[in-house]
């Protein structure tokens, strides 16, 4: 579409002369004339307008209002205001309002119009280019901020005085601050002297490097990247918290230990089972042949002890058996009894009484080994709580109930131990959380228990009062048949 130059004025203009002047100047654009702003705006919308000459006073609005109007409409075209007489204050005001230049309306000035137009267009193109560059710079800055704020590792840029030049959102959140609030702080002011010294030593030789460092109780993989900008030295620090990775490695190592322990228990149990079976067999034969009441009584005691050993071995074999998780119809009362039997020696040694309050609960579809592991972990915690409290007559109560309305089987396990402080009770199911001394607990038992019950579609809760005891409440859905295949692959 051919470009046009629009003149908006109700004052007399020598149109033919203006057309000739512009043509002689080499300007081939058509000159279009209108007498008011509204008609001018309509022309602008329908045509390719190169530039606008507009009177500072029109019948329907003044030139300043026209400038405001087209700006509000996002119309970007060079505008030159036409004045009747020169007024420096009015010219200055016009430039402020968005006019690129001003001219007078007289024949002598008409010859200058093409030159003023060239100057206005050059200025317009320059300002447009500058605005585009500023926009690109602004967008680049926004993108850069969005990128580093989107990275969950901690990113820190320091100057040659080790003062913070920029920090990302993750780092500022660690200190509960806004990223702008960190700018200008020293490393020692943010991290403390020891950490600041360590970070300084990493950057002293101006070589990129990555090292593992411990800050507080956390382990970080820290990378430093020195760079120079405007003849000034800067450092980029990227800090990745790898504490969780180490905890996962510990969990994996612990899992391997448990698997190895299971194999060891299985092997030992099988080795012991054979001679125990022989003892039971020969003791029964001797008892049948003996006519001495005292010897018969002794043999019966031997049989009782051997049968008890055999029962313990069977429980160990059940507990250590390696197989994919599968669910069968089981009695939770029987599973509790088998678990208690595994700990019978330690319960007697620590003088802990077991109280059973079993109800007639129906068999339900569960993984017996997994549920036994849950009960064992809770029982172990109860034992430790009782021993730590120094109670001479410890008690652990197992209560089973069947809620017919909700179709749930409930297992309550209570102890009269030291209880759990309220400030940590919400964390006891967190992986690796433990109150035991280093080396005596992994912090995985209750976390595993929580996961197993959740996998069964149930819920595990805890109620505790310090120095009074703790109750774990396990709710399992009653299922009398499998919803599909009985075996569950995980």
Secondary structure as UniProt FT lines:
FT   STRAND          3..8
FT   HELIX           15..24
FT   TURN            25..26
FT   STRAND          30..34
FT   HELIX           37..46
FT   STRAND          48..55
FT   HELIX           63..72
FT   TURN            73..74
FT   STRAND          78..83
FT   HELIX           88..97
FT   STRAND          101..104
FT   HELIX           107..110
FT   TURN            111..112
FT   HELIX           113..150
FT   STRAND          154..158
FT   TURN            160..161
FT   STRAND          163..167
FT   HELIX           169..174
FT   TURN            175..176
FT   HELIX           179..182
FT   TURN            183..184
FT   HELIX           187..191
FT   HELIX           193..203
FT   TURN            204..205
FT   STRAND          209..215
FT   TURN            216..217
FT   STRAND          218..229
FT   TURN            230..231
FT   STRAND          232..241
FT   HELIX           243..289
FT   HELIX           293..320
FT   STRAND          328..330
FT   HELIX           332..342
FT   HELIX           344..349
FT   TURN            350..351
FT   STRAND          352..357
FT   STRAND          364..366
FT   HELIX           368..389
FT   STRAND          394..403
FT   TURN            404..407
FT   STRAND          408..415
FT   TURN            422..424
FT   HELIX           425..427
FT   TURN            428..429
FT   TURN            431..432
FT   TURN            438..439
FT   HELIX           445..455
FT   TURN            456..457
FT   STRAND          459..465
FT   TURN            466..468
FT   STRAND          469..477
//
